[in-house]
Amino acid sequence: MTRTPETAIELDSAIDTILRGPIGPADVEEGELSATARLLRDALPRLHPRFSFEEHLAARLAAARRIAGGPVAAAPPIPIGPRLAVADPTSPDRIDAGPVNAEHRRLGLVAGGAIASGVSLAGAALVVWRRSRSGGIF
Amino acid sequence: MAQIYSLALYETRDPHVAEDITEGVFLKALVALPRFREQGEGEDSTFKVWLYAIARNVIANERRRDRRHPQDPLELALALRAPDDPAATAETRLETERAMAAVMELPPERKQAVILRFVNELSAREIGEIMGKSEGAVRVLIHRALASVRRRLEP
């Protein structure tokens, strides 16, 4: 198959299409560098850290925020984990660490949800920070 | 977090160093967060670019400070799929290894641009903001990088 050379702009546009498209070979003939781009899209793995590392980092960030006295430092540590994952408050699996007001529960849900969905912790911190500055309720 | 870790691992090829870098990035971001000024909304948010720019600096500092022996680049490729993964045929594994090796041997800026484009799926504009280049310069960087990879992969 003869492939045509592409300009940098054409290639960039083709990469956008390739990244949005399904994994696998092209349905139509594509340029030589687009074919290489498709190969890299399929060949380069997205690497993930160990879950234990994510937990460690979450704890470090929570501790660092308390020590640094950031914008939301007055709040207690954001509860992350099974306690918030239990929907039924009467469940025997619930680990009750004392009274948690609605604000803290919402903060915890944001942070816990962010981790669970792969959104960055700093992104979650940004959201919390913005909310705390605006005084809004989630 | 996984995106920052992924970038760090590609750059250092050492999972332990990549974890150290990821931790450093988020701790720095946490400290610097009050000074961050959002300049966009939704997909135009500058937060992601800001975070990647911190990561790029931390990676550069780590590289200057600690020149450890990198892992064989093929180890990353081999970690892509479990050995018993039926989808990982010998042919696809070989292709993956060759592509990985070709990317890892690119000059540093080209390699970083390719990783940010294909692994982190950032746009040329975002990569330009992270690397301090114009969008056009990043397009050219990636064009040249793919041409190099293609030459390497030719039989």
Interface residues (C-beta under 8 A of the other chain):
Chain A: E6 T7 A8 I9 L11 D12 I15 D16 L19 E32 L33 T36 A37 L39 L40 R41 A43 L44 P45 R46 L47 H48 P49 R50 F53 E54 L57 R60 L61 A64 R65 A68 G70 P71 I115 G118 S120 L121 A122 G123 A125 L126 W129
Chain B: M1 A2 Q3 I4 Y5 S6 L9 Y10 A18 E19 T22 E23 F26 L27 A29 L30 V31 L33 P34 F36 F47 L51 L76 A77 A79 L80 E95 T96 A99 M100 V103 V114 I115 R117 F118 V119 E121 S123 A124 G136 R139 V140 I142 H143 L146 A147 V149 R150 L153
